[in-house]
Amino acid sequence: MYKHIKPDIIKQSMFNNEDMIKEFIALYRTQTPLDFKKLTVAITAKDYQEINNAAHHIKPTMEYIGAPHLKEQLQLIESLAKETADINHIESECSLLKIQFDELFTELEQYEKSI
C-alpha cells in the first residue's frame, strides 16, 4: 500500500497509542522538512561538515517510520560528505532523496488521515 512508510513500524514505535501516533506524525511532518532544508543549505554552501551533521541528524528518524532505504540514502550522503566527495555527486544523491521525501510526506499525510 505504501512505498516508503510502514504503518506497523510506526504503530510499534509509538506503542500502538493512536494519540502518540498522530502527535508523532504531526511533529515529523513539521520538523523533518526543516532538517532537510538544513541539508540542502549545507550542500549549496559546500559545507561538508554541516552536510555530514544534517544527514546524520535525519538518519535515525527513518527507523521510526519504517524507511530503512531512506536511512541508507542518508548514510550515503553522510559518507560522501566525510570523504569530501564531488559536491555534484552529493547534490545528485540529495535530489533523489528529495523526490523520495516528497513521496514519503504524501504517504504520511494519507496515513494520518486514515487513523
Secondary structure by P-SEA (a helix, b strand, c coil): ccccccaaaaaaaacccaaaaaaaaaaaaccaaaaaaaaaaaaaacaaaaaaaaaaaacccccccccaaaaaaaaaaaaaaaacccaaaaaaaaaaaaaaaaaaaaaaaaaaaac
